[in-house]
Amino acid sequence: AENLYGDVQARLDATLAASLPAYTPGDLPAAGDADAHDWPLATAGETAAIRCRVVPVDGQASWWQIHDRIARTVAGAGGRVLWAERLPRSTGRSDQQKPREHRDLMRIDVGVAAHPTHTLLLYRADTRRPEVRWGGDPAAGAWQQLRARAGGPVVAVVIDDWGYRRNEATDGLLSLDVPLTLAVMPGLAYSRHFSLLSTDLALPSVTTGAGADAAAGRRRAAGCPVTLGLGNAPARLESRRREIFLHLPMQPQSYPDLDPGPKAVMVGMPRDRMAELIDEALRAMPAIRGVNNHMGSAATSDPATMGDFMAVLRERDLIFLDSLTTARSVAYDTAREAGIPAARNRVFLDHDHQDPDRVRERLRALVKAAKATGFAVGIGHPKSVTLAVLKEELPRLQAAGVVFVTVSELIALQEQAEQRKGA
């Protein structure tokens, strides 16, 4: 790839032109075109450069269908999609009647292993053309804004079990104007669809170590160095931020009466097999930033199993959320001992999922815990009753000073608070 980079790029250039009618192949357009940029790629030679282009797409296909089409076309030419990421943008006057799926953008990096040839920012042709700052850091400005706002109790709401279906409850939860962490089950009909809803988060620079943007680290590890910012000014703190976790099945105490499925982490499972499960999910859903357990009362209580599991997560720069399905869990402590940024669930919001009063009571308990300790994570599920309560209560809680964040953001803020205390 290093020796033939130009030939590889030319071949994929022609392939992309066939897949995306509005894509113009060839070298950098005339000077002054802000939509195009050449990003030097020293690992492929002194003159090698990734072609960064903004491309409109027509049609009514969803973003994940467009992703699939490009992936198949590129694979036919010997390349592959190295990275794909859904990007939100603020509603412009010309776009405010468009649904979120239609307004959002998609970043796709293509090339061959560890050698990207193109970074594309796709947008719908009947929406306004996005303003792009190639080389921009979309997280830096947002992190500073979040730090300034996080003076009250900080709460992360996690919604488990994404991937089974798309319905009014899932659509309603996604429309909430509050940050959410979506814990997506692997290998289901809608798993990849929901994983593409990942957005930029408000996190410290990736150079700061713990609490950094793990997804950006994996993008760079895949050989995709291009950064970009949207708009002609540093990113503002978007309220509708979405973080993707892998909701990984694990062995429960009641196994085999309750079977977590063939791709679950089991007590005593070899580390290599755990790595295979994680890598399979990352290939299908590359925007995953962390993992939390689905079931798992037996696996998370076994120190040896958790020791091997955390080693796998550490190698892949993933964070961990202990769903705490048992009081005997050692998962959180094992993650921290392994140097993995971690959090643990305080409240399951919708155990009695038909009773809105119980859901409301547990949401208040979650906020009370955050007020007592500064930070708290609660887990719900994509159910109608959960949607109804969150839709009613979250605006009131925000007005009362509760700061809602994603799990990664909560961990980063918590680490910052701990550093201040130790200073």
C-alpha positions in Angstrom: 0.0 0.0 0.0 2.9 2.4 0.8 4.5 1.8 -2.6 1.3 1.9 -4.6 -0.6 4.5 -2.7 -1.3 6.7 -5.7 -2.6 3.7 -7.7 -4.8 2.5 -4.9 -6.2 6.0 -4.4 -7.0 6.5 -8.1 -8.8 3.2 -8.2 -10.9 4.0 -5.1 -11.5 7.5 -6.5 -13.1 6.1 -9.6 -15.1 3.6 -7.4 -16.5 6.4 -5.2 -17.5 8.4 -8.2 -19.5 5.5 -9.4 -21.2 5.1 -6.0 -21.7 8.8 -5.3 -22.8 10.7 -8.4 -22.0 14.1 -6.9 -18.5 13.1 -6.1 -15.8 14.7 -8.3 -12.8 12.5 -8.7 -9.3 13.8 -9.1 -6.9 16.2 -7.4 -7.7 19.1 -5.1 -10.2 21.6 -6.7 -9.4 25.2 -7.3 -7.8 27.1 -4.4 -10.3 28.6 -2.0 -12.7 25.6 -2.0 -13.3 25.1 1.7 -15.2 21.8 1.0 -12.0 20.1 -0.2 -8.7 19.5 1.6 -5.7 17.3 1.1 -4.4 15.8 4.4 -0.7 14.7 4.2 -0.2 11.0 5.0 3.5 10.7 5.7 3.3 6.9 6.3 2.5 6.4 2.6 5.1 8.7 1.2 6.2 12.3 1.0 3.6 13.2 -1.6 0.7 11.0 -0.4 -2.4 12.9 0.9 -5.9 11.8 2.0 -8.5 13.4 -0.2 -11.0 15.1 2.1 -14.2 16.1 0.4 -17.7 17.3 1.2 -20.2 15.4 -0.9 -24.0 15.7 -1.3 -26.1 12.5 -1.6 -29.6 12.2 -3.1 -32.4 9.8 -2.4 -34.4 8.6 0.7 -32.0 5.9 1.8 -31.1 6.0 5.5 -27.5 6.7 6.5 -26.8 3.1 7.3 -28.1 2.0 3.9 -25.8 4.6 2.3 -22.9 3.3 4.4 -23.7 -0.3 3.3 -23.8 0.7 -0.4 -20.4 2.5 -0.2 -18.9 -0.4 1.7 -20.0 -2.9 -0.9 -18.8 -0.8 -3.8 -15.4 -0.1 -2.2 -14.9 -3.7 -1.3 -15.5 -4.6 -4.9 -12.4 -2.5 -5.8 -10.2 -4.1 -3.1 -10.7 -1.4 -0.4 -12.9 -1.1 2.6 -14.6 1.4 4.9 -12.1 2.0 7.7 -14.3 4.3 9.8 -17.9 5.5 9.7 -19.5 8.0 12.1 -22.9 9.8 12.2 -22.4 13.5 12.9 -25.2 15.9 14.1 -25.4 19.5 13.2 -27.4 22.4 14.5 -30.7 23.1 12.8 -30.4 25.9 10.2 -33.3 28.0 9.1 -33.5 26.1 5.8 -33.4 22.7 7.5 -35.7 23.1 10.5 -38.6 21.2 8.9 -36.3 18.3 8.1 -36.3 15.2 10.5 -33.1 14.6 12.4 -32.1 11.6 10.2 -32.3 13.9 7.2 -30.4 16.8 8.7 -27.5 14.9 10.1 -24.2 14.2 8.3 -22.0 11.1 7.9 -18.3 10.8 7.9 -16.8 7.9 6.0 -13.1 7.0 5.7 -12.1 4.5 3.0 -8.9 3.0 1.9 -6.9 -0.2 2.6 -5.7 -1.4 6.0 -4.3 1.5 8.0 -3.9 3.6 4.8 -7.0 5.8 4.2 -7.2 7.3 0.7 -10.4 9.4 1.3 -12.3 11.1 4.1 -15.8 12.0 3.0 -18.3 14.2 4.8 -21.8 13.3 3.3 -24.9 15.5 3.6 -28.4 15.4 2.1 -28.5 17.4 -1.2 -31.7 19.1 -0.3 -30.3 20.5 3.0 -27.8 23.4 3.4 -24.2 22.6 2.6 -22.3 22.2 5.9 -19.4 24.5 6.8 -16.4 22.4 7.6 -13.1 23.2 9.3 -10.7 20.5 8.3 -8.3 20.0 11.2 -10.9 21.3 13.7 -11.2 19.6 17.1 -15.0 19.4 17.7 -14.7 18.2 21.3 -12.3 20.9 22.7 -14.7 23.8 22.8 -17.6 21.7 24.0 -15.6 20.2 26.9 -14.8 23.7 28.1 -18.4 24.6 28.0 -19.5 21.5 29.8 -16.9 22.1 32.6 -18.3 25.5 33.1 -21.9 24.2 33.4 -21.2 21.2 35.6 -21.7 22.9 38.9 -24.8 21.0 40.0 -25.4 17.2 40.3 -24.3 15.3 37.2 -26.4 12.5 35.9 -25.9 10.0 33.1 -29.0 8.2 31.8 -28.2 5.0 30.0 -30.8 3.2 27.9 -30.1 -0.5 27.5 -31.3 -3.1 25.0 -31.1 -1.2 21.7 -31.2 -3.3 18.5 -34.3 -5.4 18.8 -36.7 -3.1 17.1 -37.4 0.5 16.0 -40.7 1.8 17.3 -42.4 4.9 18.9 -40.4 4.4 22.2 -37.0 4.3 20.5 -37.8 7.2 18.2 -39.2 9.2 21.2 -36.2 8.6 23.3 -33.9 9.7 20.5 -35.9 12.9 20.2 -35.3 13.9 23.8 -33.2 17.1 24.0 -30.8 15.6 26.5 -27.6 13.6 26.3 -28.1 9.8 26.4 -25.9 6.7 26.3 -27.3 4.0 24.1 -26.3 0.5 25.1 -26.7 -1.6 22.0 -27.0 -5.3 21.9 -24.7 -7.1 19.4 -25.9 -8.9 16.3 -29.5 -7.8 16.3 -31.6 -6.5 13.3 -31.2 -2.9 14.3 -27.9 -3.0 16.2 -25.8 -1.3 13.4 -28.6 1.2 12.7 -28.6 2.5 16.3 -24.8 2.4 16.5 -24.6 5.0 13.7 -26.4 7.5 15.9 -23.1 8.3 17.7 -22.3 12.0 18.0 -19.4 14.1 19.1 -19.2 14.3 22.9 -17.8 17.0 25.2 -14.6 15.4 26.4 -11.0 16.5 27.2 -8.4 16.4 24.5 -7.4 12.9 23.5 -3.9 13.7 24.7 -5.1 14.0 28.3 -5.1 10.2 29.0 -7.9 8.8 31.2 -11.3 10.1 30.3 -10.2 10.9 26.8 -12.2 10.3 23.6 -11.8 6.5 23.1 -13.7 6.5 19.8 -11.3 9.1 18.4 -8.4 6.9 19.6 -9.8 3.9 17.7 -10.4 6.0 14.6 -6.7 7.0 14.7 -5.7 3.4 15.4 -7.6 2.4 12.3 -5.3 4.8 10.4 -7.8 7.6 10.0 -6.0 10.8 11.2 -8.3 13.5 9.7 -10.1 15.7 12.2 -12.9 18.1 11.3 -15.1 20.7 12.9 -18.5 21.8 11.8 -19.4 25.5 11.4 -17.1 28.5 11.1 -16.6 28.7 14.9 -15.5 26.2 17.6 -18.2 23.7 18.4 -20.9 24.6 20.8 -22.2 22.2 23.4 -24.9 20.3 21.6 -27.7 19.1 24.0 -28.7 16.0 22.0 -25.4 14.1 22.4 -25.5 10.3 21.9 -22.8 7.9 23.1 -22.8 4.2 22.0 -21.9 1.4 24.4 -21.8 -2.3 23.7 -24.5 -4.0 25.9 -22.6 -7.3 26.1 -24.4 -10.5 27.4 -22.7 -12.2 30.3 -23.5 -15.4 32.3 -26.2 -14.9 35.0 -26.4 -16.9 38.2 -29.4 -18.7 37.0 -27.7 -20.2 34.0 -28.6 -22.5 32.2 -32.2 -21.8 33.1 -31.6 -18.3 31.9 -29.4 -18.5 28.8 -27.6 -15.3 27.8 -27.0 -16.6 24.2 -24.0 -18.1 22.3 -22.0 -14.8 22.2 -22.0 -14.1 25.9 -19.0 -13.8 28.3 -19.1 -16.9 30.4 -17.3 -17.7 33.7 -13.9 -19.2 32.8 -14.0 -18.2 29.2 -10.6 -17.9 27.6 -9.3 -14.4 27.1 -8.9 -15.0 23.3 -12.6 -15.8 23.0 -13.5 -12.7 24.9 -11.4 -10.7 22.5 -13.1 -12.3 19.5 -16.5 -11.2 20.9 -15.4 -7.6 21.4 -13.7 -7.4 18.1 -16.7 -8.8 16.2 -18.9 -6.1 17.8 -16.3 -3.3 17.0 -16.2 -4.3 13.4 -20.0 -4.1 13.1 -20.3 -1.0 15.3 -17.0 1.0 15.3 -18.4 4.0 17.2 -18.6 1.9 20.5 -16.8 3.8 23.3 -17.5 1.4 26.1 -19.1 -1.8 27.4 -21.8 -2.6 30.0 -23.0 -6.0 31.0 -26.4 -7.5 30.0 -27.3 -10.0 32.7 -24.0 -11.1 34.1 -24.6 -11.7 37.8 -22.3 -14.8 37.7 -19.6 -13.4 35.3 -19.2 -10.0 37.0 -18.9 -11.8 40.4 -15.9 -13.9 39.3 -12.6 -12.1 39.8 -10.6 -14.3 37.3 -13.2 -13.8 34.5 -13.3 -10.1 35.1 -9.6 -9.8 35.3 -9.2 -11.3 31.8 -12.2 -9.3 30.5 -10.8 -6.0 31.7 -7.4 -6.8 30.0 -9.3 -7.1 26.7 -11.0 -3.8 27.2 -7.8 -2.0 28.2 -6.1 -3.2 25.0 -9.0 -1.7 22.9 -9.2 1.6 24.9 -12.8 0.9 26.0 -14.3 2.2 29.2 -16.7 0.1 31.4 -20.0 0.6 33.1 -20.9 -2.0 35.7 -24.7 -2.5 35.3 -24.5 -3.9 38.9 -27.0 -6.8 38.3 -25.7 -8.3 41.6 -24.4 -6.8 44.8 -21.5 -9.3 44.6 -20.1 -7.8 41.4 -16.3 -7.1 41.3 -16.4 -5.7 37.8 -16.1 -2.0 38.7 -13.3 -2.5 41.2 -11.5 -4.8 38.7 -11.8 -2.2 35.9 -10.4 0.6 38.1 -7.5 -1.7 39.2 -6.7 -2.3 35.6 -6.6 1.4 34.9 -9.8 1.5 32.9 -12.1 4.5 33.3 -15.3 3.0 34.8 -18.6 3.8 36.4 -21.4 1.8 38.0 -25.1 1.9 37.9 -27.0 3.3 40.9 -30.6 2.8 39.9 -32.6 0.8 37.4 -35.3 3.2 36.4 -38.0 0.9 35.0 -37.9 -2.4 36.8 -41.7 -2.1 37.2 -42.1 -1.0 33.7 -45.9 -0.6 33.7 -45.9 1.8 36.6 -45.0 5.4 35.8 -45.0 6.4 39.4 -42.3 3.8 40.2 -40.2 5.0 37.3 -40.6 8.6 38.5 -39.7 7.6 42.0 -36.5 5.9 40.9 -35.6 8.9 38.7 -35.9 11.1 41.8 -33.7 8.6 43.7 -31.1 8.8 41.0 -31.0 12.6 41.3 -30.9 12.4 45.1 -27.8 10.1 44.8 -26.2 12.6 42.4 -26.8 15.4 44.8 -25.2 13.4 47.6 -22.1 12.3 45.8 -21.9 14.7 42.8 -22.4 12.0 40.1 -24.7 9.1 39.4 -25.6 6.8 36.6 -29.1 5.3 36.0 -30.2 2.6 33.6 -33.5 2.5 31.8 -34.9 0.6 28.7 -36.7 1.7 25.5 -40.2 1.4 26.9 -43.2 3.6 26.5 -43.5 4.3 30.2 -39.9 5.2 30.5 -40.2 7.6 27.6 -43.3 9.2 29.1 -41.6 9.9 32.5 -38.3 11.1 31.0 -40.1 13.4 28.6 -42.1 14.9 31.5 -39.4 15.0 34.2 -36.1 15.8 32.4 -36.9 19.4 31.4 -38.0 20.1 35.0 -34.8 18.6 36.4 -32.6 20.5 34.0 -34.3 23.7 35.1 -33.6 22.8 38.7 -29.8 22.6 37.9 -29.3 18.9 37.2 -26.6 18.4 34.5 -27.2 15.5 32.2 -24.3 14.0 30.4 -23.2 10.7 28.8 -21.2 8.1 30.7 -17.8 9.1 29.2 -18.5 12.7 30.1 -19.5 11.8 33.6 -16.3 9.8 34.1 -14.2 12.7 32.7 -15.9 15.3 35.0 -15.6 12.9 38.0 -11.9 12.5 37.4 -11.5 16.2 37.1 -13.3 16.7 40.4 -11.0 14.1 42.1 -7.9 15.8 40.7 -9.1 19.1 42.2 -9.6 17.5 45.6 -6.1 16.0 45.5 -4.5 19.2 44.5 
